[in-house]
Amino acid sequence: VQLVESGGGLVQPGASLRLSCEASGFSVDTATMSWVRQAPGKGLEWVSEISSGDGPTSYSDSVKGRFAISRDNVKNTLFLHMNSLRPEDTAVYYCAMNRFGSVRGQGTQVVVSS
């Protein structure tokens, strides 16, 4: 299993970003996958999850209504669409095989600052 995240960057409050997670060694449509994040000086925080198959999605209260998780089964890639970004969204974002982030990629940095 290999997970490679990309798409992070420095943006102003209110901006949008799309994070990508390219997977190999398995098919993303057969796995329940999550995005988790780690803010500076804090522990891992679960952000969003998409279930296998029909893919019901769920979100933490802190991002509900602003973020959307999706996947492209042809590209074998997981996405996190982030809108209305806030300074408190600043973190390293990881795609992971579970909500605890115990199997995850190397992460991509998101900084939200004016």
C-alpha positions as CSV (number, residue, x, y, z in Angstrom):
1,V,0.0,0.0,0.0
2,Q,1.3,3.4,-1.0
3,L,-0.4,6.8,-0.5
4,V,1.0,10.0,-2.0
5,E,-0.7,13.3,-1.2
6,S,-0.3,16.5,-3.1
7,G,-2.1,19.9,-3.7
8,G,-1.3,21.7,-0.5
9,G,0.0,25.3,-0.3
10,L,-0.2,28.8,1.2
11,V,-3.6,30.4,0.7
12,Q,-5.6,33.3,2.1
13,P,-8.6,32.9,4.3
14,G,-11.7,32.2,2.2
15,A,-9.8,30.5,-0.6
16,S,-10.2,26.9,-1.9
17,L,-7.8,24.1,-2.4
18,R,-8.1,20.5,-3.8
19,L,-5.9,17.9,-2.2
20,S,-5.1,14.6,-4.0
21,C,-4.0,11.3,-2.8
22,E,-2.7,8.9,-5.4
23,A,-3.0,5.3,-4.2
24,S,-1.2,2.2,-5.3
25,G,-1.2,-1.4,-4.2
26,F,-5.0,-1.5,-3.9
27,S,-8.1,0.0,-5.4
28,V,-9.6,3.0,-3.7
29,D,-13.2,2.0,-4.5
30,T,-12.7,-1.2,-2.4
31,A,-11.5,0.6,0.7
32,T,-13.0,3.0,3.3
33,M,-10.6,5.9,3.3
34,S,-10.1,9.0,5.4
35,W,-8.4,12.3,5.4
36,V,-6.8,13.3,8.7
37,R,-4.8,16.4,9.6
38,Q,-2.2,17.5,12.2
39,A,-2.0,21.1,13.1
40,P,1.2,22.5,14.5
41,G,1.8,21.2,18.1
42,K,-1.4,19.1,18.1
43,G,-2.3,15.5,17.5
44,L,-4.0,13.9,14.5
45,E,-7.5,14.9,13.8
46,W,-10.0,13.0,11.7
47,V,-11.5,15.2,9.0
48,S,-13.5,13.1,6.5
49,E,-14.3,9.6,5.4
50,I,-15.6,7.9,2.3
51,S,-16.9,4.4,2.5
52,S,-16.1,1.7,-0.1
53,G,-18.6,0.8,-2.8
54,D,-21.4,3.4,-3.0
55,G,-19.3,5.6,-0.8
56,P,-21.3,7.3,1.9
57,T,-19.3,10.2,3.2
58,S,-18.9,11.7,6.7
59,Y,-17.2,14.9,8.0
60,S,-16.1,16.3,11.3
61,D,-18.1,19.2,12.6
62,S,-15.2,21.5,12.1
63,V,-15.3,21.1,8.3
64,K,-18.9,20.0,7.5
65,G,-20.4,22.2,4.8
66,R,-16.9,23.4,3.7
67,F,-15.0,20.3,2.7
68,A,-16.0,17.5,0.3
69,I,-14.3,14.1,-0.1
70,S,-14.5,12.2,-3.4
71,R,-12.6,9.7,-5.4
72,D,-11.8,8.9,-9.0
73,N,-11.7,5.1,-9.4
74,V,-10.1,5.3,-12.9
75,K,-7.2,7.4,-11.6
76,N,-7.2,5.5,-8.3
77,T,-7.1,8.8,-6.5
78,L,-8.8,10.2,-3.4
79,F,-9.6,14.0,-3.2
80,L,-10.4,16.5,-0.6
81,H,-12.1,19.6,-1.9
82,M,-11.6,22.4,0.7
83,N,-13.6,25.7,0.4
84,S,-13.9,28.7,2.7
85,L,-10.6,27.9,4.3
86,R,-9.8,29.3,7.7
87,P,-6.6,29.9,9.6
88,E,-7.5,27.0,11.9
89,D,-7.5,24.7,8.9
90,T,-3.7,25.1,8.8
91,A,-2.2,21.6,9.1
92,V,-0.4,18.8,7.4
93,Y,-3.1,16.8,5.7
94,Y,-2.8,13.0,5.2
95,C,-4.9,10.4,3.4
96,A,-5.3,7.3,5.5
97,M,-6.7,3.8,5.6
98,N,-8.7,4.5,8.7
99,R,-9.8,7.4,11.0
100,F,-6.9,7.0,13.3
101,G,-4.3,7.6,10.5
102,S,-2.3,4.6,11.4
103,V,-1.6,3.9,7.8
104,R,-1.1,7.1,5.9
105,G,1.0,8.9,3.3
106,Q,3.7,11.5,3.9
107,G,1.2,14.4,4.0
108,T,0.8,17.7,2.2
109,Q,1.1,21.1,4.1
110,V,-1.8,23.6,4.0
111,V,-1.2,27.0,5.4
112,V,-4.1,29.5,5.6
113,S,-2.9,33.0,6.4
114,S,-3.4,36.6,5.3
